[in-house]
Amino acid sequence: MSKKTPSYLVILCNECNYYFGKHKKSKLNCPRCGSLQNSPQIYGRVDDSNSLHDLVSELNIPEELRSDFKNLNQNNEDINEPNNLIDLIPMMFNETTNSEGELTLVDVEKYVKKKNLKITPRELLEVCEFEGLLIRLHGEKWKVISESL
Ligand SMILES: [Zn+2]
């Protein structure tokens, strides 16, 4: 038994599906919802706090995305609701941008009409700008800010 490396358990909260790290001596309460894990679901085990931190943040981000996708699939009517915009925007980019990654107000108007969205093209573009996904060029033209730039 080595005493040099503390080991942590990575626990999946039974209540809120949040992953968190637990040191041997720390309590079995979820730091997010406070629920005591009577029968903890142990996801894994790491030996230092850095890898614990990395693993926990990695696990929790995809979990949130997954639940968004789940909601999207379960209830297709919700696709038109503004709270699913973040899922919608990449799809819109796929359909509306040209080979330069640019799109115009007219493209977005067509898309909004086609998908019967409850948002105006300008609102949609504003969300994209606010989220840092689009940059406004001259006139009624925008460009997708992609990772490849
Ligand atoms: Zn929890």
Residues whose N, C-alpha, C, O or C-beta is under 5 A from the ligand:
A	BS01	ZN	C13 E15 C16 Y18 C30 R32 C33 G34 S35
